[in-house]
């Protein structure tokens, strides 16, 4: 049974444009729905690119998902340092007061291993995620957030696949777009 703090790993044959080869960190999972962030797809921008006033905003942005693509979200281990943070599990939180976070960033009190930023999020309505799991679209797995965030994003999907089944290494090594070979 999936819970907040788990990950979803796209199965090798999932071809949905947003979720192909995605690893999604689940932040909320209730009877009303689920919310998470794609953690392995770089957006190509840094936080300071969208907030130029943050001189220390050298944090990469990730494609969090197709919902609210004009909003910024974040997961972090800053807990009580940022009011209104939502607890996920252990010392992991998401969201919170961005003004307080900005001040911490500018004082150099936040490092890249403490926070990850996302543009948009991945969301599912009531029973939608359960249906996708039943339809064999995802692997679900309990993980350690800190270990997860220490893996290079480009290698994360393949590494998680191989942990599930070493026989999946061929999928992990296969080109994202075989037509480019």
C-alpha positions in Angstrom: 0.0 0.0 0.0 1.5 3.3 -1.1 2.0 6.1 1.5 3.6 9.5 1.7 7.4 9.2 1.5 7.3 6.3 -1.1 8.3 6.6 -4.7 6.6 5.6 -7.9 8.9 4.3 -10.7 7.5 4.3 -14.2 7.4 0.9 -15.7 9.6 0.5 -18.8 6.7 0.5 -21.3 4.9 3.5 -19.8 5.1 6.0 -22.8 3.2 8.9 -21.3 5.1 12.1 -22.3 5.1 13.5 -18.8 5.8 10.3 -16.9 8.0 8.2 -19.2 11.1 7.1 -17.2 9.9 9.1 -14.2 10.5 8.6 -10.5 7.9 10.4 -8.4 8.3 11.2 -4.7 4.9 11.0 -3.1 4.2 13.8 -0.6 0.5 13.1 0.1 -1.7 10.0 -0.3 -5.2 10.1 1.2 -8.6 8.8 0.2 -9.2 12.1 -1.6 -6.1 11.8 -3.9 -2.4 11.9 -4.1 0.3 14.5 -4.8 4.0 14.1 -5.6 6.9 15.4 -7.6 8.9 14.0 -10.5 12.4 14.1 -9.0 14.6 12.9 -11.9 13.8 15.4 -14.7 15.8 18.6 -14.8 14.0 21.7 -16.0 17.3 23.2 -17.2 16.9 26.4 -15.1 18.2 27.5 -11.7 16.1 29.1 -9.0 17.9 32.4 -9.6 16.7 32.3 -13.2 13.1 32.8 -12.1 14.0 34.8 -8.9 16.9 37.0 -9.9 16.9 38.8 -6.5 18.1 35.5 -5.0 21.9 35.9 -5.6 22.5 32.6 -3.8 19.7 30.8 -5.7 22.0 28.3 -7.5 19.6 25.5 -7.0 18.5 23.4 -10.0 14.8 23.3 -10.9 13.1 20.0 -11.7 9.9 19.2 -13.7 7.6 18.3 -10.9 4.7 17.3 -13.1 2.0 18.5 -15.4 -0.3 20.1 -12.8 0.2 23.9 -12.0 3.2 24.3 -14.4 3.6 27.9 -13.5 4.1 27.3 -9.8 7.1 26.5 -7.7 7.2 23.7 -5.1 9.9 22.2 -3.0 10.7 19.3 -0.8 13.2 19.8 2.1 14.7 18.8 5.4 14.4 22.3 6.9 11.3 21.5 9.0 10.6 24.1 11.6 13.0 26.6 10.0 10.2 27.3 7.5 6.7 27.9 8.8 3.7 26.3 7.1 5.9 23.3 5.9 3.9 20.2 5.4 5.3 17.1 7.1 5.8 14.0 4.8 7.7 11.5 6.9 10.7 11.5 9.2 12.6 14.8 8.7 11.1 15.4 5.2 8.7 18.3 4.4 7.3 20.0 1.4 6.3 23.6 0.9 6.3 26.3 3.5 6.8 30.1 3.7 8.8 31.1 0.6 9.8 34.5 2.1 11.4 32.7 5.1 13.1 30.3 2.8 14.4 33.1 0.6 16.0 34.7 3.6 17.7 31.4 4.6 19.0 31.0 1.1 20.4 34.6 1.0 22.2 34.0 4.3 23.7 30.9 2.9 21.9 28.6 5.4 20.4 26.2 2.8 22.4 23.7 0.8 21.4 21.7 -2.2 21.3 18.5 -0.2 18.6 20.0 2.0 16.1 21.1 -0.7 14.9 20.3 -4.2 12.7 22.7 -6.3 10.1 21.7 -8.8 8.0 23.5 -11.4 4.5 21.9 -11.2 3.4 18.7 -9.5 1.9 15.3 -10.2 -1.5 14.8 -8.9 -4.2 12.1 -8.8 -7.8 12.3 -7.9 -9.7 9.9 -5.6 -8.8 6.3 -6.5 -6.9 7.4 -9.7 -3.5 6.4 -8.5 -4.9 3.1 -7.2 -6.2 2.4 -10.7 -2.9 3.2 -12.3 -1.2 0.8 -9.9 -3.7 -1.9 -10.7 -3.2 -1.2 -14.4 0.5 -1.9 -13.9 1.8 1.5 -14.8 4.1 2.0 -11.8 6.3 0.1 -9.4 5.9 1.4 -5.9 8.7 1.4 -3.3 9.6 2.6 0.1 12.9 4.5 0.1 15.2 6.7 2.1 14.8 10.3 0.9 18.4 11.2 1.6 19.8 8.3 -0.4 17.4 9.0 -3.2 18.4 12.6 -3.4 22.1 11.7 -3.5 21.7 9.8 -6.8 22.3 11.8 -10.0 18.8 12.5 -11.4 19.7 11.2 -14.9 20.7 7.8 -13.4 17.8 7.5 -10.8 15.2 5.8 -12.9 17.6 3.1 -14.1 19.1 2.5 -10.7 15.7 2.1 -9.1 14.6 -0.3 -11.9 17.7 -2.5 -11.4 17.1 -2.6 -7.6 13.6 -4.0 -8.3 14.9 -6.6 -10.8 18.5 -6.8 -12.1 17.0 -8.1 -15.4 15.6 -4.6 -16.0 19.2 -3.3 -16.6 18.6 -3.6 -20.4 15.7 -1.1 -20.1 17.8 1.2 -18.0 20.6 1.2 -20.6 18.3 1.6 -23.6 18.2 5.1 -25.2 15.3 7.3 -24.1 14.5 7.9 -27.7 15.7 4.9 -29.8 15.1 6.8 -33.1 18.1 9.0 -32.1 20.5 6.0 -32.2 
